[in-house]
Amino acid sequence: MLSFWEQQSLLHYHYIILGSGIVGLSTAVSIKEQEPQARVLVLERGLLPTGASTKNAGFACIGSLTEILADLKTLSPAQVTELVAMRRKGLRLLRSRLGDNAIHYRENGSYELIGEKELPALQQLDAANALLQPVLGGNAFTLVNEKIKAFGFNAQYTHALVQNNYEGELHTGHMMRALIDLAIARGVEIKTGCIATRIEETPTGVHVITQQTSAGEEIVFHAGRLAICTNAFTQTLLPRLNLQPGRGQVLITDPVPGLPFKGVFHMDEGYFYFRELEGRVLFGGGRNLDFTGETTTAFELNQRIQQVLEEKLRTHILPGYTFTIATRWTGIMAFGASKQPLLKPFSPRIFLGVRMGGMGVAIGSETGRQLAALVLDKAE
C-alpha cells in the first residue's frame, strides 16, 4: 500500500531501463551524458544483475579465427566486419569509461587451440586477416605453434595455435562494480529485486507494472520512454521476440601450482573457452554438446557438460597436472539467427537492446550508447 507521498514523488521518471547488466547500465550512463538533468531509473529483477553480465568469463573478444570463418557462412563479409568493428568500438568505450586499472584489463594474449578438424581453417588465415585489416589496422591472427609446448597443452589434441593480436581480458566483478558506481555517480537510480511483469504503453508514456519480491504487491512506475535490456529474459515480457536463451556452463579450479600459461583461449569455434585467473583456470562452454538442453533460462548445472569440461582440462589443457574444482556456475545468454543484436524501436515509446550473442562484454557498451540515442531521438 503506497502513501500519497510515494505516489506523488517516487514513481515518475523521464526514462526507465529494464535490466542492470552491461547494456542496461551503459544505456543509463549514455542517457545521463546527453541529458544530465533527466530522471533515469534502472529496474533489476534480481538482487544482483541476472543473466550473463556478472557470470561471464571476462573475455574482451572480437572473435577467434574459426568463429569469424563460421560467421562468414551465414553473414556477408560486410556484416562480419561490421560486427567486429562494433566489438572493438564497444571495448574501447568500456575501457575509456571505466579505466583499465578499475576493470583489471590486461593483454596477455588471446589464442585458439586448433584441433584436427579445425586444421582447414589455417588455409583461410590470410584471407581472414585481409578481411579484418581495414577494421583493426593490422593482422588479427598469427600462427604461433612454438607456444604449444611452452603452454603445456597436449599436442595429441592441439595441432596448431593461433594468436589473436587484438583481444584481452578483464575482471568481470570489478568491471560491473565500476559500472554500477559510474551509473550511481551520474545520478542513475537502481532498484533491485523488482520484477517487471507487464508493460502498458499510452499516448503520453509507458507504465511498468512490477512485482516486489519483498512486499508481494504490485507497484506501477511511469516514464516517458522505456528501454528493455533484459537479453535472454526479454520473452517474459515480449513472448514473440526473435531470440533464444543459451546457457553457459563454467567452472574454476583452485590455484594450480606451476601453471604454465597466461591469457585467454578459445577452442571449437568458441564453444569452449578458458583463461588463467590468479593462478587458477577458468573453463567454460560446451553448449554445442546439448543445444536443446542449454536453450533455457534455468540456472542449473548440466552434469554431462561439466564432466566434459573436467575431462578436457585433464586431457587437453592440463595434462600431467593435478587440480581441484573450486566452484561452478552458469550464465544465461541470448542468441538468434544472426549474431547481430536486436537494437531497434519496438514501438513509439519502447526500445530494445537485447540478444548479445554471447558478446555482451565486447558490444554491451556500444549497444547501450546506440540504444540511448534511439531513446533520445538522436540516432546516428
C-alpha positions as CSV (number, residue, x, y, z in Angstrom):
1,M,0.0,0.0,0.0
2,L,1.6,3.2,-1.2
3,S,1.4,6.6,0.6
4,F,0.3,9.8,-1.1
5,W,3.9,10.9,-1.0
6,E,5.2,7.8,-2.7
7,Q,2.6,8.1,-5.4
8,Q,3.4,11.7,-6.0
9,S,7.2,11.7,-5.9
10,L,8.8,8.3,-6.2
11,L,7.2,6.6,-9.2
12,H,7.7,9.1,-12.1
13,Y,10.7,9.2,-14.3
14,H,11.8,10.5,-17.7
15,Y,13.3,7.2,-18.7
16,I,13.1,3.7,-17.3
17,I,15.5,0.9,-18.2
18,L,14.8,-2.8,-17.6
19,G,17.9,-4.8,-16.7
20,S,21.0,-3.7,-14.8
21,G,23.6,-5.6,-16.7
22,I,26.2,-4.1,-19.0
23,V,23.7,-2.9,-21.7
24,G,21.2,-1.5,-19.2
25,L,23.7,0.4,-17.1
26,S,25.6,1.6,-20.3
27,T,22.3,2.9,-21.7
28,A,21.5,4.7,-18.4
29,V,25.0,6.3,-18.4
30,S,24.7,7.3,-22.0
31,I,21.3,9.0,-21.4
32,K,22.7,10.9,-18.5
33,E,25.7,12.0,-20.6
34,Q,23.2,13.6,-23.0
35,E,20.6,14.8,-20.5
36,P,22.2,15.2,-17.1
37,Q,19.0,16.5,-15.5
38,A,16.9,13.6,-16.7
39,R,15.5,11.3,-14.0
40,V,16.6,7.8,-15.0
41,L,15.6,4.6,-13.3
42,V,17.1,1.1,-13.8
43,L,14.9,-1.8,-12.6
44,E,16.5,-5.2,-12.0
45,R,14.6,-8.4,-11.3
46,G,17.3,-10.0,-9.1
47,L,19.2,-8.7,-6.2
48,L,22.3,-8.9,-8.5
49,P,22.2,-8.5,-12.3
50,T,20.5,-11.6,-13.7
51,G,21.9,-13.2,-16.9
52,A,25.5,-13.2,-18.0
53,S,26.9,-9.7,-17.1
54,T,28.3,-10.9,-13.8
55,K,28.7,-14.6,-14.8
56,N,30.8,-14.4,-18.0
57,A,34.5,-15.4,-18.3
58,G,35.8,-11.8,-18.7
59,F,37.0,-12.1,-22.3
60,A,37.5,-8.9,-24.2
61,C,36.7,-10.6,-27.5
62,I,36.5,-9.7,-31.1
63,G,36.2,-13.3,-32.4
64,S,38.6,-16.2,-32.9
65,L,39.6,-17.4,-36.4
66,T,37.2,-20.3,-36.5
67,E,34.4,-18.0,-35.2
68,I,35.0,-15.5,-37.9
69,L,35.0,-18.2,-40.5
70,A,31.8,-19.7,-39.1
71,D,30.2,-16.3,-39.2
72,L,31.1,-15.9,-42.9
73,K,28.9,-19.0,-43.6
74,T,25.8,-17.1,-42.6
75,L,26.7,-13.4,-42.9
76,S,28.2,-11.3,-45.7
77,P,31.8,-10.1,-45.4
78,A,30.5,-6.6,-44.8
79,Q,28.2,-7.8,-42.0
80,V,31.1,-9.7,-40.3
81,T,33.4,-6.7,-40.4
82,E,30.6,-4.5,-39.1
83,L,30.2,-6.9,-36.1
84,V,34.0,-6.9,-35.4
85,A,34.0,-3.1,-35.6
86,M,31.2,-2.9,-33.1
87,R,33.0,-5.3,-30.7
88,R,36.2,-3.2,-31.0
89,K,34.3,0.1,-30.5
90,G,32.4,-1.3,-27.6
91,L,35.5,-2.5,-25.8
92,R,37.2,0.9,-26.3
93,L,34.2,2.7,-24.9
94,L,34.1,0.4,-21.9
95,R,37.8,0.9,-21.2
96,S,37.7,4.7,-21.6
97,R,34.7,5.0,-19.3
98,L,35.9,2.8,-16.5
99,G,39.7,2.7,-16.9
100,D,41.9,-0.3,-17.4
101,N,43.0,-0.3,-13.8
102,A,39.5,-0.4,-12.4
103,I,38.4,-3.4,-14.5
104,H,41.9,-5.1,-14.4
105,Y,42.1,-5.1,-18.1
106,R,45.2,-6.9,-19.4
107,E,46.6,-8.0,-22.7
108,N,48.4,-11.3,-22.1
109,G,47.4,-12.6,-25.5
110,S,44.4,-14.5,-26.9
111,Y,44.9,-17.9,-28.5
112,E,42.8,-20.5,-30.3
113,L,43.7,-24.2,-29.9
114,I,43.3,-25.8,-33.4
115,G,42.4,-29.5,-33.3
116,E,42.5,-31.9,-36.2
117,K,39.0,-31.0,-37.5
118,E,39.9,-27.2,-37.5
119,L,43.1,-27.5,-39.4
120,P,41.5,-26.5,-42.8
121,A,40.8,-23.1,-41.1
122,L,44.5,-22.3,-41.3
123,Q,44.3,-22.2,-45.1
124,Q,41.9,-19.2,-44.7
125,L,44.0,-17.3,-42.1
126,D,45.5,-14.9,-44.6
127,A,42.0,-14.2,-46.1
128,A,40.6,-13.5,-42.6
129,N,43.4,-11.1,-41.9
130,A,42.8,-9.3,-45.2
131,L,39.1,-9.0,-44.4
132,L,39.6,-7.6,-40.9
133,Q,42.7,-5.4,-41.6
134,P,40.7,-2.3,-42.5
135,V,38.8,-2.5,-39.2
136,L,41.7,-3.5,-36.9
137,G,44.6,-1.8,-38.6
138,G,46.8,-4.9,-38.7
139,N,46.7,-8.7,-38.9
140,A,44.3,-10.2,-36.4
141,F,45.7,-13.7,-36.5
142,T,49.2,-15.1,-36.2
143,L,50.3,-18.8,-36.2
144,V,52.3,-19.5,-33.0
145,N,52.8,-23.2,-32.9
146,E,56.0,-22.8,-31.0
147,K,54.0,-21.9,-27.9
148,I,52.1,-25.2,-27.7
149,K,54.8,-26.9,-25.7
150,A,55.6,-23.9,-23.5
151,F,51.9,-23.7,-22.5
152,G,51.9,-27.4,-21.7
153,F,49.0,-28.3,-24.0
154,N,48.6,-31.9,-25.2
155,A,50.0,-32.0,-28.8
156,Q,47.8,-35.0,-29.5
157,Y,44.8,-32.7,-29.4
158,T,46.3,-29.3,-30.2
159,H,47.8,-29.4,-33.7
160,A,48.2,-25.7,-34.1
161,L,47.9,-22.5,-32.1
162,V,46.6,-19.2,-33.5
163,Q,47.2,-15.9,-31.6
164,N,44.6,-13.1,-31.8
165,N,46.5,-9.9,-31.7
166,Y,43.5,-7.7,-30.7
167,E,41.9,-9.4,-27.7
168,G,42.4,-9.0,-24.0
169,E,40.9,-10.0,-20.6
170,L,39.3,-8.2,-17.6
171,H,37.9,-9.0,-14.2
172,T,34.1,-9.3,-14.6
173,G,33.4,-8.5,-11.0
174,H,35.5,-5.3,-10.9
175,M,34.0,-4.3,-14.3
176,M,30.4,-4.5,-13.0
177,R,31.3,-2.8,-9.7
178,A,32.9,0.1,-11.6
179,L,29.9,0.3,-14.0
180,I,27.4,0.4,-11.1
181,D,29.5,3.1,-9.3
182,L,29.7,5.2,-12.5
183,A,25.9,5.0,-13.0
184,I,25.2,6.0,-9.4
185,A,27.7,8.8,-9.7
186,R,25.9,10.1,-12.8
187,G,22.6,10.2,-10.8
188,V,21.0,7.0,-12.1
189,E,18.6,5.3,-9.7
190,I,18.9,1.5,-9.5
191,K,16.2,-0.7,-7.8
192,T,16.9,-4.4,-7.4
193,G,14.5,-7.3,-6.6
194,C,11.9,-5.6,-8.8
195,I,10.3,-7.9,-11.3
196,A,8.6,-6.2,-14.3
197,T,5.5,-8.3,-15.0
198,R,3.9,-6.3,-17.8
199,I,4.2,-3.1,-19.8
200,E,1.4,-0.7,-20.8
201,E,2.0,1.9,-23.4
202,T,-0.1,5.1,-23.6
203,P,-0.1,8.0,-25.9
204,T,1.9,10.0,-23.4
205,G,4.2,7.4,-21.8
206,V,4.8,3.9,-20.5
207,H,3.6,2.2,-17.3
208,V,5.9,-0.5,-16.0
209,I,4.0,-2.8,-13.6
210,T,6.3,-4.5,-11.2
211,Q,6.1,-7.3,-8.6
212,Q,8.0,-6.5,-5.4
213,T,9.7,-9.7,-4.2
214,S,9.8,-8.4,-0.6
215,A,6.3,-6.9,-0.2
216,G,4.4,-9.2,-2.6
217,E,2.5,-6.3,-4.1
218,E,2.3,-4.5,-7.5
219,I,3.9,-1.1,-7.9
220,V,3.5,0.9,-11.2
221,F,6.3,3.1,-12.4
222,H,5.8,5.7,-15.0
223,A,8.1,7.1,-17.7
224,G,8.1,8.9,-21.0
225,R,10.1,6.2,-22.6
226,L,11.3,2.7,-21.8
227,A,14.4,0.8,-22.8
228,I,14.4,-3.0,-22.5
229,C,17.8,-4.5,-21.8
230,T,16.9,-7.9,-20.3
231,N,18.6,-10.0,-23.0
232,A,17.6,-13.7,-22.7
233,F,14.7,-12.9,-20.3
234,T,13.0,-10.5,-22.6
235,Q,10.5,-13.1,-23.8
236,T,8.8,-13.0,-20.4
237,L,7.6,-9.5,-21.4
238,L,7.6,-9.9,-25.2
239,P,7.0,-13.6,-26.0
240,R,7.2,-13.3,-29.8
241,L,10.6,-11.7,-29.9
242,N,13.1,-13.4,-32.1
243,L,15.7,-14.7,-29.7
244,Q,16.6,-17.9,-27.8
245,P,18.3,-18.2,-24.5
246,G,21.6,-20.1,-24.3
247,R,23.0,-21.3,-21.0
248,G,26.8,-21.3,-20.5
249,Q,28.4,-23.8,-18.1
250,V,31.5,-22.6,-16.2
251,L,33.9,-23.9,-13.6
252,I,37.1,-22.6,-12.0
253,T,39.9,-24.5,-10.3
254,D,41.8,-23.9,-7.2
255,P,45.2,-22.4,-7.8
256,V,47.3,-24.8,-9.9
257,P,51.0,-24.9,-8.9
258,G,53.3,-24.2,-11.8
259,L,50.5,-23.2,-14.2
260,P,52.4,-22.7,-17.5
261,F,50.2,-20.2,-19.3
262,K,48.5,-16.9,-19.0
263,G,45.9,-15.2,-21.2
264,V,42.6,-16.3,-22.7
265,F,42.0,-19.2,-25.0
266,H,39.3,-20.4,-27.4
267,M,38.5,-23.9,-28.7
268,D,36.0,-25.5,-31.1
269,E,34.7,-22.3,-32.8
270,G,34.5,-20.5,-29.5
271,Y,32.1,-23.1,-27.9
272,F,34.8,-23.8,-25.3
273,Y,36.9,-21.1,-23.7
274,F,39.4,-20.9,-20.8
275,R,41.8,-18.5,-19.1
276,E,44.3,-18.1,-16.4
277,L,43.0,-16.1,-13.4
278,E,45.1,-15.6,-10.3
279,G,46.9,-18.9,-10.9
280,R,43.6,-20.7,-11.5
281,V,42.0,-22.0,-14.7
282,L,38.5,-20.7,-15.5
283,F,36.9,-23.0,-18.1
284,G,33.5,-22.8,-19.7
285,G,31.3,-23.6,-22.7
286,G,30.1,-26.8,-24.2
287,R,26.7,-25.5,-25.2
288,N,27.1,-27.2,-28.6
289,L,27.1,-30.6,-26.8
290,D,23.4,-30.1,-25.8
291,F,21.8,-27.2,-27.7
292,T,18.3,-28.3,-26.7
293,G,19.1,-28.7,-23.0
294,E,21.0,-25.4,-22.9
295,T,18.3,-23.4,-24.6
296,T,16.9,-22.4,-21.2
297,T,16.8,-19.6,-18.7
298,A,17.2,-22.0,-15.7
299,F,20.4,-21.5,-13.8
300,E,21.3,-25.2,-13.3
301,L,24.4,-27.3,-13.9
302,N,24.4,-29.7,-16.8
303,Q,26.3,-32.6,-15.4
304,R,27.2,-34.1,-18.7
305,I,28.8,-30.8,-19.9
306,Q,30.5,-30.2,-16.5
307,Q,32.1,-33.7,-16.9
308,V,33.3,-32.9,-20.4
309,L,34.9,-29.6,-19.1
310,E,36.8,-31.6,-16.4
311,E,37.9,-34.2,-18.9
312,K,39.2,-31.6,-21.4
313,L,41.1,-29.9,-18.5
314,R,42.8,-33.3,-17.8
315,T,43.5,-34.3,-21.3
316,H,43.8,-31.2,-23.5
317,I,44.8,-28.3,-21.2
318,L,46.5,-29.6,-18.0
319,P,47.9,-33.0,-18.9
320,G,50.1,-34.2,-16.0
321,Y,48.8,-31.6,-13.6
322,T,46.7,-32.2,-10.5
323,F,43.8,-29.8,-10.0
324,T,40.7,-29.4,-7.9
325,I,37.5,-27.6,-8.8
326,A,36.8,-24.6,-6.6
327,T,33.3,-23.7,-7.8
328,R,30.9,-24.0,-10.7
329,W,28.1,-21.7,-12.1
330,T,26.0,-20.9,-15.1
331,G,25.2,-17.8,-17.1
332,I,22.3,-17.1,-19.5
333,M,23.0,-15.5,-22.9
334,A,20.7,-14.8,-25.8
335,F,21.1,-15.8,-29.4
336,G,19.2,-15.5,-32.7
337,A,19.5,-16.5,-36.4
338,S,22.0,-13.6,-36.7
339,K,24.8,-12.6,-34.3
340,Q,23.7,-9.0,-34.7
341,P,22.0,-7.6,-31.6
342,L,18.3,-6.6,-31.6
343,L,18.8,-2.9,-31.4
344,K,15.7,-1.1,-32.5
345,P,12.4,0.6,-31.6
346,F,9.7,-1.8,-30.6
347,S,7.0,0.9,-30.6
348,P,7.0,4.7,-30.4
349,R,7.9,4.7,-26.7
350,I,9.6,1.3,-26.1
351,F,13.1,0.4,-27.4
352,L,15.1,-2.8,-27.5
353,G,18.8,-3.5,-26.8
354,V,18.9,-7.3,-26.4
355,R,20.3,-10.5,-28.0
356,M,24.0,-10.0,-27.4
357,G,25.0,-13.4,-28.9
358,G,27.4,-14.2,-26.1
359,M,29.4,-11.0,-26.8
360,G,28.0,-8.7,-24.1
361,V,31.3,-7.7,-22.7
362,A,32.5,-6.6,-26.1
363,I,29.4,-4.9,-27.6
364,G,27.4,-4.1,-24.4
365,S,28.7,-0.5,-24.0
366,E,28.3,0.4,-27.7
367,T,24.8,-1.2,-27.7
368,G,23.9,0.9,-24.7
369,R,25.2,4.1,-26.4
370,Q,23.3,3.4,-29.6
371,L,20.2,2.4,-27.7
372,A,20.3,5.7,-25.7
373,A,20.5,7.6,-29.0
374,L,17.3,5.8,-30.1
375,V,15.5,6.6,-26.9
376,L,16.6,10.2,-27.1
377,D,15.7,10.5,-30.8
378,K,19.4,11.2,-31.6
379,A,20.2,8.1,-33.6
380,E,23.1,8.5,-36.0
